[in-house]
């Protein structure tokens, strides 16, 4: 049995679909943090069978979590303070995502223009479709995105 | 600051006002001959276009203004690697209004993010072409006397045809509009446009053969299959002559149907159709100048009084 210690203050992202943990890790740019970050892949889950978990020992306000439901709408966000669970929530899909993902359309201006903001808007709330603000192309995740 | 990136940047009431202005310009061109005296239009054309550039420049010249710019990327600082944003920042210091055409989708939006002058999107890749849409709408309004309650057939390259995408967006806002999409499977309308139409409960049908549906149309909007939109020459050659509108097919159309085309036309409309009174594509070019004149005045906030005097108010 793998043991990863409890965190005193920080965020636990639970119920991540197995395999999406690394995608969230990269989209949240957790690689740039100095604090302890634990990535647990394929943890046993009664409900999901297998799941990924991310534990981040940092101030909860310091990370913008808006993008999480875009990658995995089922993720539960747990906020831990002084070793206690103080909040458990799911995050609503953001209406706009800035500078997190990039447009895959080779005809889009964002592929050549330097210093540009990469902006996507929520085009369809029923099917969670995001489109590039510049070219309206639907976003589809690719391996190269992270 | 007001720009035009898509036809949807103007509410239908604003479009009505713009088309009323265009109609007044058509009726009284002399009244507007000095409306833009001292104003400069920059035409920033990163890819070749004769018609749109000349029409936009003509519009400014007809208003008494002047024009400057470049007509392809090789003759500008772009060839040295300058970004769109930097070009616009620079041009904002020279001109009062700028018209931009660029092969990349969304280029005009980048321009609006940094510009200090109004931007007219004159085509961004296969994405939007709002001034052509204003031309098309003003043509339809002038010919039909209305913009609602009609069946509009769009035929040809509906995948990469930006004029088609813009026209659908704009006409979707009027009551009783029904679209008929006529294209080969490879050049169908993009999925996002179907989503929008479904979301707003707008009626549409799809056909592959023009003959099967031409008799139901009030407007037939023909488009050219554009070589520059294909990555693969083989696909272009296979699809370029998929539709040819000729006298035989026109016999199946209503007597009061009109044929529009953003031009240039290649083979998709036979020259034998040109003398048909329903062929409106060359009149459309003239309407385009009036529509662009009205747009320039609107974006600059210039109002021409009955006596020809001019007042300018800042546009929010």
Interface residues (C-beta under 8 A of the other chain):
Chain A: X105 X107 X108 X109 X110 X111 X112 X113 X114 X115 X116 X117 X123 X124 X129 X131 X132 X133 X134 X135 X136 X137 X138
Chain B: X83 X84 X85 X102 X103 X104 X105 X106 X107 X109 X110 X113 X124 X125 X126 X127 X191 X192 X195 X199
